[in-house]
Amino acid sequence: MAGGTAGPTVTTPRALNRAGCLALLGTARIGRLVYTRHGLPAVLPLGFALAGDAVVARVDPDLLADVRGSVVAFEVDVLDGEPPGGWWVTLVGRAGLAEGPAPCWPAGLAGCGLRIPAEVISGFRVP
């Protein structure tokens, strides 16, 4: 367009492989659990840690009862700037009980641990 200003910069996200996705998950501490509650979609921010190729988090016993055995998603992102830059990763797996204390729990604190193995994982980076 002659005489006009340039439009926003369009950046194509670059797909990440499994190792890249897990590496980025290991740098984050807060993510979003995506699950079904009473037949409706629900999203809950959670503190978490990466244990091998699984996300582990301390959760309320009622939430663990709701999701245990169900397929859930866990999403983490770091996006900022103009033009936008950053990354996002989505992990999908069957929710289960985490054995023992998770790295993200305060020392000596036991409780209900949620474990989501990375059965399917995908992610993207925007330069």
N, C-alpha and C positions, 0 to 999 in steps of 0.2 A: 504494500500500500504506500504510494508516494506521499511524502510529506507527513505521514502519520507516525505514531510511536509503535515500536515493536510490541507484539503480544507477549504473553507469558511464555517462559521457556518450558518446553515439553521434554521431559526426561523419561526414557524407557527403563522400567525396572529390570534388573538383571537377576535371573533365577539363581538361587544358591543350591549347592548339593547338600546331602545329609550332614556331612562333616562340618560344612560352613554354618548350617542352621544350628547344630548343637553347640558349636563354638560361640555363636552369638547369644544363644540362650544362657550359656554359662556366665555371661557378663551382666545379665540383668537380675533384678531382685523382685520386681513386681510384674505380674501378668494378669490375664483375664481368663477365668474358667467359664466356658460356654457349655451349658447343659440344659436339660429339660426339667422343669418343675411344674407339676400338676398339668402336664400336657402343653405347656407354653415354654418358649425359649427364655432362658435367663442368663445373665452375664454377671460375674462377681470378680472384682479385683482381689488378688491374693498375693501375699508374699510367698516366695518359693525358692527352691534350690534345685540344681540339676544333679542327679545321682546316676552316673553312667549315662544311659540314653533315656532316662525317665525324669519327669518333673515330680517333685515331692513337695507337699505343703501341709501345714497344720491347719485342720479345719474343725468346725463344730461337728459334734457327733451326729446331729440331725442331717447336716449336709452330706456327710459321708454315707449315711444310710440311704439318702435319696439317690446318690450317684453311683454307689458301689455296684459294679457289674455292668454299668451302662457305658456306651460309647460317648465320650465327651471330647471337647476341643479345648486347647489352651493356647492363647495368643499373646505374643509379646511384641512390642514395637518401640522403636526410637526414631521419631520423625521430627525434623525441625528445619528451620531456615526458609529463605525465599531466594531462589527456587528451593523447593523441598528436597531434603536429602535424608538419608537414614536407611533403616531396614525394618522388616517385619517377618516374624516366623509364626507358623501355626502348626501345632502338634496335635495329632488325633490318636486316641487310644482308649482302651477299656479301663475305666477307673477301678482301682483296687486299694487295698489296705497297705500302707507303707509299714514295713517291719522296723522297729527300733526308732530312735530319735533321728530326725532329719537334720542336715547341716544348718538349716535356716531357723531351727528352734533354739530358744535360750537354753543354756547348759542346765541339765537336770530336769528339763520339762518334758514330761511324757504326754501322751494324749492321742487323739485321733489323727493319724497320718494318711493323707491321700497320696496315692502313687498313680501317675499316668505314664505308661510306657509309650515311647515314640513308635507306634505301629505305622503311622503315616506322618511324614513331616515335610513341610515345604516352606520356602522363604524367598524373599526378594530383597535386593539392595538397590537403592536409588543413589547414584553418585552425588 
